């Protein structure tokens, strides 16, 4: 399931992020990739312990916790702290699938990557190329979103970032371990949740809404696998 969450960050927050990231010290992104991924990865990243990366990651995590659309779409159990990358001068990331498990920085814990997320931080007219291309059950989708918009999609998807021929494409990226591991089940739960919300807005019978809400929560109980 591919879901766009608009305006996770406000325009003012995007501007503040851009200023902070413009003055940060970036490193070669291939240093953080596995052996196979490093062969198709040409970008820059902020070190995980960079103070700017830590500060901005906290802002993103706070925004996610206050975003009902994100919670409904991902049913998050755990979120890996957001990271930051930059593509410019032909930077590209060829076809790849994200790691299934990530170490949580500063601990011995591990996180299963059920969902990948990309938060666009550059305006589309600031760079050419740089589209996020995702191959999933429904074919190939090419995405280039406004700054501040978030894209979430199954981490099991083959995806790539097209070469950036002008300007710089800056983004944050992270992974989510969901309470519900299977993508098709999360899709059904999201559709059920959206239907309940629509019925509530249209003043549907309260007993009907209550029964459907009970079905929703009981399915989460049945399917939860943190």
Secondary structure, 3 states (H helix, E strand, C coil): CCEEECCCCCHHHHHHHHHHHHCCCEEEHHHHCCHHHHCCEECEEECCCCHHHHHHHHHHHHHHHCCHHHHHHHCEEEECCCEEEEEECCCEEEEECCCCEEECCCCCCEEECCEEEEEECCCHHHEEECCEEEEECCEEEEECCCCCCEEEEECCCEEEECCEEEEEEEEEEEEEEECECCHHHHHHHHHHHHHHHHHHHCCCCHHHHHHHHHHHHHHHHHHECC
